[in-house]
Amino acid sequence: MPFWFWNDRLDVDQLLKQLGEFHARGIYGVVIHPRIGLSTETPWMSDALLGCMRVVIEAAQRRGMTVVLYDEAMYPSGSSGGQVVAENPDYACRGMVMQYEPPVDANHYLVYSGKTQSGRTVYIVDRPIESAIRGVHFMDDSGDVAEAGETWWDRRAPEERPAATDLLNTDAVQCFVRLVYQRYYDTFGEYFGATIPAIFTDEPYVMGRFSPFDPRPGTTGILEHVNAFLGYDFAPHLPALWLDDEPDAERYRADYQRAIYRRLEETYYRTLSDWCVSHGVALTGHPANADDIGPLRHFQWPGQDVIMGDILPGELAVTGAPSTQAKCAASSAIHLGRSRNVNEFMGAYGEDISFETYEFVANWLLVRGCNLLVPHAFFYSVRGARVDDCPPQLGPNGPWWDNPELVEFHQRCQRLCWVNFEALPLCRVAVLGRSDRLPELVCRSLYENQIDFHYLEDRHLWEDAVIAEESIEVGPMHYDVLVAERAFVDERVLDAVSGFKSKGRLLILEECADFVDQLKQFVAPMVATADPEPWLRARIVKKGGALWCMLFNEGTDAIEPIVTLPERNAWHEVDSVAGQVVGAVDGGMSQSIALASGDIRLFWSES
């Protein structure tokens, strides 16, 4: 279900032609994404733009396709292309700024004053920060001709910058919902829950973008919320948000971030989620950061976003916060009982990527449990500077559009998404995380030993998990082991799992002499291998009366591991394009399985 960039003067016949081409190539859904380059003849949320959407929605219904609506003019979400602030200037994005003089301007409020570690008096001021979001219209005619520059990043043309909204202000967010979500419902309500299954919100930033100051997140009265959430008076520690030499600056910055993110959950994500539930559609999309798992509890289709070449074969597949993304969304979905989890991917990978990279990233997502792929992006137009908007171009104007392998790729993705949809992963390991941060180092050890896992946000432990001495149950999952990095284990966690820990089932990476051997005392790998296979990934799920196994090579070189699938009835290899059995594999018997870099193979066993 790709992003479909509407980024030029819209012609209804061309829209319908492209929609038909999507369908012919095995693409049965789209996310309509108004994008930089959109004509001023069809401004954001205008009758003209909504009229074009209606034509496409009606055509999609006739074809049995689905349309996900996008909630912003460009991104990040929450401002309705500047319309929220235009309606009420008091809804403009606010933040805190540190200065060396008391505030004197109207609408600038003193939050704290005091001496820093260096002895200098500072003033922390709550004020509008004049931030913006990206706009859908180029400045004047700047987008009609490609800009000069060596790379697409250098060639970006000047664009409008609409005012950003204060997303920590409940009234401002309600205004956004009325201008966008309610307008969509008033216009297309008869399609909600069927042809229109979801609305996509895209990486809402607390402070918008492009502020000329050096602000920190905040809104009027934010300190009351921060103090209540953290359980102590944060005011004396505000300078630490700017100054590295303040005592325990790193700790206080982390505390403040958690408090702000929790406020954003309540004012933004919960508001949108409640509206969507009451109107029969799913909230989907993704938060701003790669390992933000906390906000995903408010999505009916939780998601994440792989961008900027962050995931590639080899080391990048298992290092850094981006390596947590697919598991982040899939874990949230399984624990919260959501049938779908989404990953936007390929944005800003550049104009020179290969088809093999496209396939690799999709397979990387699928073996981690993703069941709805959102390629970024299919461009309606590549005229002028539009071609340089966060390429690659994966759609009708792209290099692979008429390649038969593209249709096979779509078919393979659909089949593997189906395998992951409403399936129960056979994993018995939970990895402890926090709402705004997930570990990666401990997970690499699991991946390299073919041990599947889910991330478990810590608040599940005291909110809804059923914890016994030998198991932790969350949703449909039963975990035999909780693994963690030391930084994620605090007193509240230890209190929640005290009995479980007493049985040796809380494994802290830094405290284990041999972490993997200790883990294997409680759980077995998904598949057995004759030799260590650090780049082999394995996933097994139960779906209906059958088991399905995916094997994926995440490394840069081809591998041919000797693999033993779980001993049970015979396993069959399935051609993931044609959906046909192509060979048999005896459970409990070792077999050589060849996998080129990025290859994924699918096996099936009937109960």
FENPEZI-V64832 format. One record per backbone hydrogen bond with DSSP energy under -0.5 kcal/mol. CO is the residue of the C=O (numbers start at 0). NH is the residue of the N-H. Records with the same first field share a line. If there is no record, write none. Layout:
CO->NH ; NH
This chain:
1->30
2->4 ; 377
3->5 ; 32
4->6 ; 379
5->34
7->38
10->14
11->15
12->16
13->17
14->18
15->19
16->20
17->21
18->22
19->23
20->24
21->24 ; 26
22->25
25->27
27->65
28->1
29->31 ; 67
30->3 ; 32
31->33 ; 69
32->5
33->73
34->37
38->41
39->42
42->45
45->49
46->50
47->51
48->52
49->53
50->54
51->55
52->56
53->57
54->58
55->59
56->60
57->61
58->62
59->63 ; 64
60->63
65->29
67->31
68->199
71->73
74->133
78->81 ; 83
79->82
81->85
82->86
83->87
87->90
88->91
90->165
92->128
93->217
94->126
95->215
96->98 ; 124
98->122
104->107
106->108
108->125
111->123
113->121
115->118
119->115
121->113
122->98 ; 124
123->110 ; 111
124->96 ; 126
125->108
126->94
130->163
131->208
135->36 ; 37
136->159
138->141
140->143
141->144
142->384 ; 385
150->154
152->155
154->146
157->138
159->134
161->132
163->92
164->166
165->168
167->169
168->172
169->173
170->174
171->175
172->176
173->177
174->178
175->179
176->181
177->182
179->183
180->184
181->185
182->186
183->187
184->188
187->190 ; 191
188->191
190->193 ; 195
194->66 ; 196
195->192
196->281
197->68
198->200 ; 283
199->70
200->202 ; 285
201->75 ; 76
204->207
208->131
215->95
218->221
220->223 ; 224
221->225
222->226
223->227
224->228
225->229
226->230 ; 231
231->233
233->236
234->237
236->239
237->240
238->241 ; 242
241->243
242->245
245->248
247->251
248->252
249->253
250->254
251->255
252->256
253->257
254->258
255->259
256->260
257->261
258->262
259->263
260->264
261->265
262->266
263->267 ; 268
264->269
267->271
268->272
269->273
270->274
271->275
272->276
273->277
274->278
275->278 ; 280
276->279
281->198 ; 283
282->299 ; 300
283->200
285->202
288->291
290->292
292->295
293->296
294->297
295->298
299->339
300->284
301->341
302->286
303->343
304->306
305->345 ; 346
306->309
309->311
313->316
314->317 ; 318
319->322
320->323
321->324
323->327
324->328
325->329
326->330
327->331
328->332
329->333
330->334
331->335
332->336 ; 337
333->475
338->421
339->301
340->370 ; 371
341->303
342->373
343->305
344->375
345->348
346->307
349->352
353->357
354->358
355->359
356->360
357->361
358->362
359->363
360->364
361->365
362->366
364->367 ; 369
365->368
371->342
372->374
373->344
374->2 ; 376
376->378 ; 393 ; 394
377->4
382->385
383->386
384->387
385->388
387->389
389->347
390->349
391->393
394->397
397->400
399->402
401->403
402->405 ; 406
403->407
404->408
405->409
406->410
407->411
408->412
409->413
410->414
411->415
412->416
413->417
414->418
415->419
416->420
419->422
422->424
423->541
424->426
427->479 ; 480
428->453
429->431 ; 482
430->455
432->457
433->436
434->292 ; 293
436->433
439->443
440->444
441->445
442->446
443->447
444->448
445->448 ; 450
446->449
447->532
449->451 ; 525
453->430
454->456
455->432
456->459
457->460
458->461 ; 462
459->463 ; 464
464->466
465->467 ; 472
470->467
471->473 ; 478
472->465
473->476
476->473
478->471
480->429 ; 482
481->506
482->431
483->508
484->487
485->488
487->489
489->493
490->494
491->495
492->496
494->497
496->500
497->501
498->502
499->502 ; 504
500->503
504->481 ; 506
505->507
506->483 ; 508
507->510 ; 511
508->511
510->512
511->514
513->517
514->518
515->519
517->520
518->521 ; 522
527->563
532->535
534->536 ; 553
536->551
538->549
539->425
540->542 ; 547
541->423
542->545
544->606
545->542
546->604
547->540
548->602
549->538
550->600
551->536 ; 553
552->597
553->313
558->594
560->562 ; 592
561->529
562->564 ; 590
563->527
564->587
565->567
570->584
571->603
572->581 ; 582
573->575 ; 601
574->578 ; 579
579->574
582->572
584->570
585->588
588->564
590->562
592->560
594->558
595->598
598->552
600->550
601->573
602->548
603->571
604->546
